[in-house]
């Protein structure tokens, strides 16, 4: 499994995931906050399955 997420993309995903997960504890306390696990996990492992299917990458170009 190759990484297909860049540093900025990963950072945004982790922050969004944590914010969504916080909705299960504070605020409206809705179970929809568990959707935040998806961006949190994909940001942590630097791989997005949807990016893989669409052949997208946000990583920096490799230098030769």
N, C-alpha and C positions, 0 to 999 in steps of 0.2 A: 504494500500500500504506500504509494508516494504521496508526499505532502502537496496539496493544491491550494493552500491558503497562505497568504502573506501575513506579515506581522501586524499590520493595521487591521486587516480583516479578522484575524484571530482575536485581537484586543477588543474590537467592537463586539464580536460574538460573545466573548466571556462577560463583558459588562452587561449586554442586553440579557444574557441568560441569567445572571445574578439578579438583575432588576426584576425580571419576570418571576423568578423563584421567590423573591421577597414578597410578592403578592399573595403567596400562600400563608405567610406568617403575619405580615402587617398590612394595613390598608383594607381592601375589600375581602381578604381571606378567601379567595376563590381558587378552586382546584385547577382552573385554566392556567394558573401560574406554573404548573408542572411542564407546560410547553417549553419553558425556559431551559429544560434539560437538554433539548436538542441543540440550540446554539452553544450552550456551555460545553457539552461533550465534543461537538465538532470543532470548537475553538481550541479545546485542550489537546486534541489529538492531531490538529492541523490538517484534517481531511474531511471534506464534505462530499458525501455520496452523490448529491445532486450535481455538484460541480463535475464530478467524475463522469456522470451520464452525459452531461452537456459539453464535456471536454473543455471546461473553463479552468483557468488558473489565475490566482492573484499573487503568486509568488514572483519575486524578482527574476529577471532573465539570467540564466546561468552564463557566467563569463568563461571564455576559453583561454 
